[in-house]
Amino acid sequence: VQLQASGGGMVQAGGSLRLSCAASVRTFEDYPMGWFRQAPGREREFVAAISWSGGSTYYADSVKGRFTISRDNAKNTVYLQMNSLKPEDTAVYFCGAGAQYSPLIAATDALSVKFWGKGTQVTVSS
């Protein structure tokens, strides 16, 4: 599974960005997907995850109510809509996939993620 994240950029506080992660796998619908982020000097942290079908989602408390994860299995793509951005959201954002047929929880822990994409930088200015 190869993953490619895109959509990062620079935005002012209160603004919005939409990240995309395209997967090159024939059975994308078999994988739980997650978004993580890593700020300079900090460990990679969980942001949001979504189940195979998209019917279940899970968010870190720090982004709940502001970020929305979704997926389009026909396009092999998972999205992260980020609204009301804050300077503390500044980080490199990574998408990750849990093992095939694994439950949602497998995409909520960086140690459980099996496949990683290259990150995309998000910078929020105050």
One Martini backbone bead per residue (centre of mass of N, CA, C, O) as a GRO file, in nm:
protein
  126
    1VAL     BB    1   0.094   0.038   0.026
    2GLN     BB    2   0.040   0.361  -0.110
    3LEU     BB    3   0.090   0.699   0.014
    4GLN     BB    4  -0.055   1.038  -0.060
    5ALA     BB    5  -0.017   1.350   0.056
    6SER     BB    6  -0.228   1.652   0.050
    7GLY     BB    7  -0.304   2.018   0.106
    8GLY     BB    8  -0.112   2.182   0.224
    9GLY     BB    9  -0.027   2.487   0.424
   10MET     BB   10  -0.101   2.831   0.463
   11VAL     BB   11  -0.275   2.974   0.751
   12GLN     BB   12  -0.494   3.134   0.929
   13ALA     BB   13  -0.647   3.178   1.194
   14GLY     BB   14  -0.967   3.017   1.131
   15GLY     BB   15  -0.912   2.849   0.906
   16SER     BB   16  -0.889   2.630   0.610
   17LEU     BB   17  -0.837   2.275   0.532
   18ARG     BB   18  -0.771   2.009   0.280
   19LEU     BB   19  -0.693   1.684   0.303
   20SER     BB   20  -0.520   1.429   0.112
   21CYS     BB   21  -0.529   1.058   0.049
   22ALA     BB   22  -0.369   0.850  -0.171
   23ALA     BB   23  -0.423   0.513  -0.284
   24SER     BB   24  -0.224   0.219  -0.397
   25VAL     BB   25  -0.494   0.009  -0.398
   26ARG     BB   26  -0.740  -0.222  -0.472
   27THR     BB   27  -0.841  -0.256  -0.143
   28PHE     BB   28  -0.915   0.007   0.026
   29GLU     BB   29  -1.184  -0.093   0.183
   30ASP     BB   30  -0.994  -0.281   0.395
   31TYR     BB   31  -0.889  -0.004   0.532
   32PRO     BB   32  -0.792   0.164   0.788
   33MET     BB   33  -0.780   0.519   0.857
   34GLY     BB   34  -0.530   0.781   0.924
   35TRP     BB   35  -0.439   1.072   1.114
   36PHE     BB   36  -0.135   1.252   1.161
   37ARG     BB   37   0.104   1.438   1.373
   38GLN     BB   38   0.415   1.652   1.356
   39ALA     BB   39   0.601   1.835   1.559
   40PRO     BB   40   0.859   1.993   1.655
   41GLY     BB   41   0.991   1.785   1.907
   42ARG     BB   42   0.762   1.572   1.854
   43GLU     BB   43   0.543   1.339   1.856
   44ARG     BB   44   0.344   1.139   1.704
   45GLU     BB   45  -0.007   1.212   1.651
   46PHE     BB   46  -0.326   1.168   1.684
   47VAL     BB   47  -0.636   1.266   1.504
   48ALA     BB   48  -0.776   1.051   1.288
   49ALA     BB   49  -1.040   0.801   1.211
   50ILE     BB   50  -1.143   0.530   0.977
   51SER     BB   51  -1.331   0.308   0.850
   52TRP     BB   52  -1.384   0.125   0.582
   53SER     BB   53  -1.681   0.260   0.519
   54GLY     BB   54  -1.716   0.528   0.719
   55GLY     BB   55  -1.912   0.473   0.974
   56SER     BB   56  -1.648   0.522   1.149
   57THR     BB   57  -1.518   0.751   1.398
   58TYR     BB   58  -1.213   0.918   1.528
   59TYR     BB   59  -1.096   1.156   1.784
   60ALA     BB   60  -0.921   1.390   1.900
   61ASP     BB   61  -0.982   1.622   2.134
   62SER     BB   62  -0.826   1.866   1.986
   63VAL     BB   63  -1.035   1.826   1.709
   64LYS     BB   64  -1.305   1.817   1.807
   65GLY     BB   65  -1.535   1.993   1.591
   66ARG     BB   66  -1.312   2.074   1.348
   67PHE     BB   67  -1.268   1.791   1.237
   68THR     BB   68  -1.297   1.582   0.926
   69ILE     BB   69  -1.339   1.253   0.837
   70SER     BB   70  -1.303   1.090   0.512
   71ARG     BB   71  -1.426   0.871   0.238
   72ASP     BB   72  -1.342   0.738  -0.103
   73ASN     BB   73  -1.341   0.428  -0.237
   74ALA     BB   74  -1.358   0.496  -0.547
   75LYS     BB   75  -1.081   0.695  -0.501
   76ASN     BB   76  -0.875   0.613  -0.284
   77THR     BB   77  -0.970   0.831  -0.048
   78VAL     BB   78  -0.867   1.049   0.213
   79TYR     BB   79  -0.992   1.295   0.446
   80LEU     BB   80  -0.920   1.636   0.591
   81GLN     BB   81  -1.117   1.856   0.755
   82MET     BB   82  -1.007   2.190   0.848
   83ASN     BB   83  -1.123   2.389   1.108
   84SER     BB   84  -1.045   2.631   1.308
   85LEU     BB   85  -0.757   2.705   1.309
   86LYS     BB   86  -0.451   2.666   1.490
   87PRO     BB   87  -0.130   2.706   1.575
   88GLU     BB   88  -0.123   2.411   1.718
   89ASP     BB   89  -0.167   2.265   1.422
   90THR     BB   90   0.115   2.278   1.358
   91ALA     BB   91   0.233   2.044   1.106
   92VAL     BB   92   0.294   1.728   1.006
   93TYR     BB   93   0.094   1.537   0.790
   94PHE     BB   94  -0.029   1.198   0.820
   95CYS     BB   95  -0.097   0.902   0.660
   96GLY     BB   96  -0.266   0.590   0.755
   97ALA     BB   97  -0.260   0.224   0.764
   98GLY     BB   98  -0.397  -0.043   0.846
   99ALA     BB   99  -0.451  -0.344   0.844
  100GLN     BB  100  -0.604  -0.569   0.684
  101TYR     BB  101  -0.916  -0.597   0.842
  102SER     BB  102  -0.889  -0.402   1.055
  103PRO     BB  103  -0.973  -0.211   1.295
  104LEU     BB  104  -0.999   0.113   1.378
  105ILE     BB  105  -0.781   0.112   1.608
  106ALA     BB  106  -0.533   0.065   1.407
  107ALA     BB  107  -0.562   0.395   1.326
  108THR     BB  108  -0.485   0.529   1.636
  109ASP     BB  109  -0.190   0.400   1.630
  110ALA     BB  110   0.131   0.431   1.532
  111LEU     BB  111   0.214   0.126   1.605
  112SER     BB  112  -0.028   0.000   1.408
  113VAL     BB  113   0.068   0.114   1.164
  114LYS     BB  114   0.165  -0.010   0.833
  115PHE     BB  115   0.115   0.258   0.657
  116TRP     BB  116   0.294   0.530   0.503
  117GLY     BB  117   0.306   0.857   0.428
  118LYS     BB  118   0.388   1.141   0.324
  119GLY     BB  119   0.398   1.450   0.426
  120THR     BB  120   0.214   1.755   0.517
  121GLN     BB  121   0.226   2.092   0.551
  122VAL     BB  122   0.105   2.280   0.839
  123THR     BB  123   0.039   2.637   0.870
  124VAL     BB  124  -0.045   2.847   1.153
  125SER     BB  125  -0.125   3.174   1.189
  126SER     BB  126  -0.181   3.453   1.421
   0.00000   0.00000   0.00000
